[in-house]
């Protein structure tokens, strides 16, 4: 590592101000701070001293997704191998069969290794394309603005990837992250100035631009010609009986079901949530608000009931483990830039997401999943929520101050009368 440090130090004059490659200093700084902590330190007042910085926050979020990445690889391969077994296929008709043959990997759904490696060759290309294309846009805007490359993209790239179907065309993955980074963040000034979650912005763009590749029954299993609905799709069309006839609640909780790459396993997501809460990177108030809002609106729907809409009867404990709710509540809604900033506002913000998710899932039969739009909707209202919370606090303090001043004036009058 000493040689690496010396090499970076020798290159520094070329990228520093006045150097030949001055315009590319952001790229040099990104590599340097990736391997080493910045040399700048806080020495004198009045500065806030903290042991955590943006880089560490983003790395923590990235690490928290590891259980979801693991499940993305295994479950993608498991679903594909199960489909191939039922279709009588012993190989896939695409380039992935080549590396599988190199490593002697088969297509047995009972083999952990077969499932994991097969799924890895669907997950890895999507993540690689997302990271490279998004990183190029980040570097381009940093170079033009003469800013440092922000580490927030580490989190954006993996979260965006985990929300996609396993067999999405790579060019669509590239187009979606381009829209999310450029339109969802950079046009507003970059990290810290965007009011929408960039990962969800890119995902929403793909959903509305290419609905045939982002919804339906044929996109969730990486095998051509295989069609299988997600639990939410089954519930929207045929009710709870259709769901329970095919999967158990534990299947949904563990994550061996149809769905996006990394959002099927509530268990894996909870492991990531525990890490984020332990490191205090994510707000428990937002997560609690999301759960409370969804549970509350679900209980209301259960109480009302419906003879024509079977989703009214879905219990709250099923809503929590199917679809992308858990992933959205833990990783997307807690984005510190686009979420509410005040403690009370975070509870309200989370509750709004939970209620909106339930409304879209139950009331709109054409769109069984609602967490993505619910979070983007709440992103828009987050500043307004914080504004009203702050104003309410100001009014309460003014009343307390007026009451205290009135008490002191009253005491002075009583003292004068006594004299």
Secondary structure, DSSP 8 states (H G I E B T S, - for coil): -HHHHHHHHHHHHHHSTTSTTGGGHHHHHHHHHHHS--S----SSS----S--HHHHHHHHHHHTHHHHHHHHHHHHHHHHHHHHHHT-SS-SSTHHHHHHHTT----TT-HHHHHHHHHHHHHHHHHHHHHHHHHHHHHHHHHHT----THHHHHHHHHHHTS-TT--HHHHHHHHHHHHHTTTGGGTSTTT-SS-HHHHHHHHHHHH-HHHHSSSSSSSSSTT-----HHHHHHHH-HHHHHTT--HHHHHHT-SSSSSSSS-HHHHHHHHHHHHHTT-S-HHHHHHHHHHHHHHHHHHHHH--SS-GGGG--HHHHTTSTTHHHIIIIITT-TTTS--SHHHHHHHHHHHHHHHHHHHHH-TT----HHHHHHHHHHHHHHHHHHHHHHHHHHHHHHHHHHHHHHHHHHHHHHHH-
